[in-house]
Amino acid sequence: MERKQLLGLVLLATCLQTPTGAPRDENEKNFALKFLKQYHYLSPLKDGNHNLKDAVRMFQQQSEIPETGHLDAATIKEMHKPRCGVPDLEEEENSESGRVKRFSVSGDKWKKRNLTYSFHNYASNGVLNSTQQRKIVREAFTRWGEIGPLSFEDVTDNASLSNSSDITLSFFAGHHSPCSHGFDGVNGVLAHAFFPEFGDVHFDDDETFTDGVSTGKNLFSVALHEIGHLLGLKHSAKSDAIMHATYKPYNPNMNLTDDERLGINFIYVTSGNAAPNTTSEPSSCINTHPSCNDYADYCEDANLGSAMRNNCPVTCGICGGQGGDSSCEDIMTESACSYYQQIGYCIYSFTQTLCQKTCNVCSAG
């Protein structure tokens, strides 16, 4: 055995010990090593990270669990959770340390704003029929359309358009092209998607996808996450974010978070109110919902006023403790607002919220 290989095994054995020094189960060792390679904590590149303790520490950081650098019980448990199959780290990120991502973007985006999607096939287990699956996915796309200047149209039934749709949704079991990592049966990887403008999302057809129940895997939750990748978002280290890698079970109140809003805003609207991959907080004076101006009359409502002021401080005129017309400023840059005005985007509430002055909506209502 070569010296380098021997050293690697020694490091692995050291890393895979319990606090008392007892080695873990051999199957867990192999699973952990495969996991760290698959999600790029251990880099396949020659110049990437090959230090096992650093790899474990980076995974713990990404998962918001104590950074021990050892494969303790909490870390192994986290690795076994159902999750998205997209790697957590890009190759150039492997050497980074000490950073907690607020949101993370791939650097890729769609050059068009009106996207089409179609179903190549459907989940085959029979729990949800094709009509139900399309309805669930349509709702997931709608949620993303509500937080950014993007629209989505299902063209599955239009033969001439479906063959050339921007986004294709498919269900596969096991190994499938063009993916180097196939699906692994029930649990484990639930789905994976590609960044723009390669608009494919693959769901594991061995899973039982469900809707509105605690059994199986909630199709809305999985689709909502994967669409984020399709739009250019990477995995977030915030455990409550939709773009966190691990699966979120059925929740009737599930929705996108500020983490996703900031990411989409950064990619498609402005240069961002908080830089990606940092711990810096965004300005508190920003509307967090794209339809704030549509509900301006509720700023002082007895029941809804508090929520409006918290989520729409610009519209409600409370930024910096001031009110009235002092809040009538563009949040986007002047050049960005001017561009969106020129192409007619001022008719959209999302643009009106971020370009109040340019779109002349300051005194609306």
Protein Blocks (a to p, Z undefined) as FASTA:
>chain_A
ZZklmmmmmmmmmmmpcfkopacdfklmmmmmmmmmmnomaccbfklcfbfklmmmmmmm
mnopacehpacfklmmmmmpccdfbdfbdfklmmgghiacfbdcehiacfbfbdcdddfb
dcfklmacfklmmmmmmmmmmmmmmmcccdcddfklmmklmmmgfbdcdddehjadfbfb
dcebeehifbdcdddfbdcddddfkbccdehiaehjdfklmmmmmmmmmnopacdfbfkb
mklmbdcdddfkbccdfklmmmmmmmmmmnojadehiabdcdfbbcfbfklmmmmmmmmg
fklmmmmmmmmmmlnopgghiahjllmccfbdfklmmmmmmnopmmpmklmmmmmmmnop
mlgZZ
